[in-house]
Amino acid sequence: MKINIWEVSGIRLTTIKDFAEYVGVTRPTIYAWIKIGLPVILNDGNGAKYLVPIDEAETWINQNKIQ
């Protein structure tokens, strides 16, 4: 599986779509997780509305025992 990753100031970022594929869930699941605290960055530029900081999001999933 290949996902798009951007690194900004040492933070690896990806889109909701790519993060969903990366962790093996649907996009609606990611949006549900955002509502309960999944860390995201609001992208005020063109393109994706949210960007997911991959390492921080993986930590959140593990700490919250999300499966």
N, C-alpha and C positions, 0 to 999 in steps of 0.2 A: 504494500500500500504506500502510495506517495501522497503526502500532504504538503501544502504550501506553508512554509515557515519563514517569518521575517524576524530578524534580530535587531532590536532597538535598545541601545544603552545596556546591552547584556541580557535583555529580557527576550525570550523566544515567544513569538506571537503567532497565532493562526486564526482562521475564521471559525465561526460556529459550525458550519458545514464540515470543514476539515477536522475539527476537534471531535465532532460526533463520530465521524468515520474512524478516527484514531482510537477512541475509547470503546467503539462498538455499540453505540446507541443511536437513536434517532435525533433529529434536530429538535422536535418538540420536547424530548427528554432534556436536552441541554437548556432550553428555555425554562422548563420547570425547575431545573437546578439553579438557574440564575435567580429565580424568585425566592429560593431558600438560601442563597448565599454564594453560589459559584462565582469566583472572582472573574470579572471581565473588565475591559477598558472600552468606554464609549468612544467610538471612532467618529470624530466630527468632520472628517474629510469625505472624499468620494469613496464609494464601494461599500463594504460591509459595515453594518451599524455597530456591531460589537467585534472586538478582537479578544481572543482568549490568551492570557499569559499561561503557556503550557505547564511550566514547572509548578507555579502557584496553584493552578487548577488541579493538577494531579495530586498535589499535597492535600488540597481540600477534599477531593474524592476519597483519598485514603483515610484522612482524619475523621470523616463523616461516615465511613464504612459504606459508601455508595457503591452499588453493584449494578 
